[in-house]
Amino acid sequence: MNDPLPRSASGLTIPPKGRRGERLVTLIAREADPNTDVVLLANRVTEPDAYGASVLRPVASTDVRYLTLSMRSDWRGGRLRTRPAA
């Protein structure tokens, strides 16, 4: 895996209506190389055997990738990394 993406990554957190204690968390990153995955590594959220569910999805015709997860509002941790696409 390559270096983390702190300068090119961000997040958006939204409290969903009617789901107290939860947040919709959208992770956003920029990666121009279509042959590189941007992957979320997050304790208690992503699993090594579910790699595909941890890869940020591309936004068509851009270099932007995103992944939205429903998480407990008190969860902390995780990081984004890049690696060659499988």
Sine and cosine of phi, psi and omega as CSV:
sin_phi,cos_phi,sin_psi,cos_psi,sin_omega,cos_omega
0.00,0.00,0.48,-0.88,0.00,-1.00
-1.00,-0.03,-0.21,-0.98,-0.04,-1.00
-0.93,0.36,0.45,-0.90,0.13,-0.99
-0.88,0.47,0.24,-0.97,-0.07,-1.00
-0.91,-0.41,0.82,0.57,-0.09,-1.00
-0.91,0.40,-0.54,0.84,-0.05,-1.00
-0.98,0.18,-0.35,0.94,-0.09,-1.00
-0.90,-0.44,0.28,0.96,-0.03,-1.00
-0.79,-0.61,0.45,-0.89,-0.02,-1.00
-0.44,-0.90,0.02,-1.00,0.02,-1.00
-0.55,-0.83,0.38,-0.92,0.03,-1.00
-0.73,-0.68,0.77,-0.63,-0.03,-1.00
-0.87,-0.50,0.77,-0.63,-0.01,-1.00
-0.76,-0.65,0.77,-0.63,0.11,-0.99
-0.99,0.17,0.90,-0.44,0.00,-1.00
-0.95,0.32,0.61,-0.79,0.01,-1.00
-0.90,0.44,0.70,-0.72,0.08,-1.00
0.97,0.23,0.12,0.99,-0.01,-1.00
-0.80,-0.60,0.95,0.31,-0.04,-1.00
-0.86,0.51,0.67,-0.74,0.02,-1.00
0.99,0.10,0.06,1.00,0.03,-1.00
-0.88,-0.47,0.36,-0.93,0.09,-1.00
-0.65,-0.76,0.61,-0.80,0.23,-0.97
-1.00,0.00,0.88,-0.48,-0.05,-1.00
-0.92,-0.38,0.87,-0.49,0.06,-1.00
-0.95,-0.32,0.87,-0.50,0.05,-1.00
-1.00,-0.08,0.69,-0.72,-0.06,-1.00
-0.77,-0.63,0.71,-0.70,0.02,-1.00
-0.57,-0.82,0.38,-0.93,0.07,-1.00
-0.95,-0.31,0.74,-0.67,0.09,-1.00
-0.46,-0.89,0.93,-0.36,-0.08,-1.00
-0.98,0.22,-0.43,0.90,-0.06,-1.00
-0.99,0.16,0.92,-0.39,-0.01,-1.00
-0.92,0.38,-0.22,0.98,0.02,-1.00
-1.00,-0.07,0.21,0.98,0.02,-1.00
-0.86,-0.51,0.77,-0.63,0.11,-0.99
-1.00,0.04,0.58,-0.82,0.22,-0.98
-0.96,-0.28,0.85,-0.52,-0.18,-0.98
-0.86,-0.50,0.70,-0.72,0.10,-0.99
-1.00,0.06,0.81,-0.59,0.12,-0.99
-0.93,-0.37,0.96,-0.28,-0.11,-0.99
-0.67,-0.74,0.84,-0.54,0.02,-1.00
-0.88,0.47,0.69,-0.72,0.01,-1.00
0.90,0.43,0.22,0.98,0.05,-1.00
-0.83,-0.56,-0.76,0.66,-0.02,-1.00
-0.95,-0.30,0.52,-0.85,-0.01,-1.00
-0.85,-0.52,0.61,-0.80,0.00,-1.00
-0.84,0.55,-0.54,0.84,-0.02,-1.00
-0.99,0.15,-0.05,1.00,0.04,-1.00
-0.87,-0.50,0.73,0.68,-0.07,-1.00
-0.80,0.60,-0.72,0.70,-0.06,-1.00
-0.86,0.52,-0.51,0.86,0.00,-1.00
-0.97,0.22,-0.16,0.99,-0.04,-1.00
-0.97,-0.24,-0.05,1.00,-0.03,-1.00
-1.00,0.04,0.77,-0.63,0.06,-1.00
-0.92,0.39,0.64,-0.76,-0.07,-1.00
-1.00,0.01,0.61,-0.79,0.02,-1.00
-0.97,0.25,0.54,-0.84,0.17,-0.99
-1.00,-0.07,0.83,-0.56,-0.11,-0.99
-0.78,0.62,0.67,-0.74,0.08,-1.00
0.89,0.45,0.41,0.91,0.05,-1.00
-0.67,-0.75,0.06,-1.00,0.13,-0.99
-0.97,-0.23,0.30,0.95,-0.04,-1.00
-1.00,-0.04,0.66,-0.75,0.10,-1.00
-0.84,-0.54,0.47,-0.88,0.00,-1.00
-0.53,-0.85,0.36,-0.93,0.11,-0.99
-0.46,-0.89,0.80,-0.60,0.03,-1.00
-0.93,-0.36,0.75,-0.66,0.00,-1.00
-0.77,-0.63,0.50,-0.87,0.16,-0.99
-0.99,-0.11,0.84,-0.54,-0.10,-1.00
-0.70,-0.72,0.36,-0.93,0.12,-0.99
-0.90,0.43,0.59,-0.81,-0.05,-1.00
-0.92,0.39,-0.32,0.95,-0.01,-1.00
-0.99,-0.12,0.09,1.00,0.00,-1.00
-0.95,0.30,0.66,-0.75,0.06,-1.00
-0.68,-0.73,0.57,-0.82,0.10,-0.99
0.83,-0.56,0.02,-1.00,0.01,-1.00
0.98,-0.20,0.31,-0.95,0.03,-1.00
-0.38,-0.93,0.34,-0.94,0.06,-1.00
-0.97,-0.24,0.65,-0.76,0.06,-1.00
-0.70,-0.71,0.33,-0.94,0.11,-0.99
-0.94,-0.34,0.44,-0.90,0.12,-0.99
-0.35,-0.94,0.39,-0.92,0.03,-1.00
-0.85,0.53,0.64,-0.77,-0.01,-1.00
-0.90,0.43,0.60,-0.80,-0.02,-1.00
-0.96,0.27,0.00,0.00,0.00,0.00
